[in-house]
Amino acid sequence: GSNVSLQAVTLNRSNGTLSNLTDSANVYWEVTTDRTGWSGADLTFKYLDSEIASLTEADLRLFQAPAASGPWTLIAGTTLDQNRNQITGNVSSFGFFAIADSPTASTEDWMTLE
């Protein structure tokens, strides 16, 4: 039909921690696309218990960066489903994504508790 998309979206999953994102899980993802003119997407990332073994699962947050070297920005309004080991966020650009349970010094828009 006329609603068929011929654009590609590619997801690359890598294991390893990111030295420039404090308390990050032992996994990160790169998402790319050749589609232009899109305004937003809901992305869901799944993780293994072994990849977050040193972290507090209830405190996991989703971060995004244009490159694996950063800078990392917190994605606001993410949804964490601990039963399914997944985190979902709405993004307006692709790049690198990681989960962590604490802010980094370079993350200025980290939510604060009052």
Secondary structure as UniProt FT lines:
FT   TURN            2..3
FT   STRAND          9..15
FT   TURN            19..20
FT   TURN            22..23
FT   STRAND          24..33
FT   STRAND          41..46
FT   HELIX           49..52
FT   TURN            53..54
FT   HELIX           57..59
FT   STRAND          61..65
FT   TURN            68..69
FT   STRAND          73..74
FT   TURN            76..77
FT   STRAND          79..81
FT   TURN            82..85
FT   STRAND          86..91
FT   STRAND          95..100
FT   TURN            105..106
FT   TURN            108..109
//
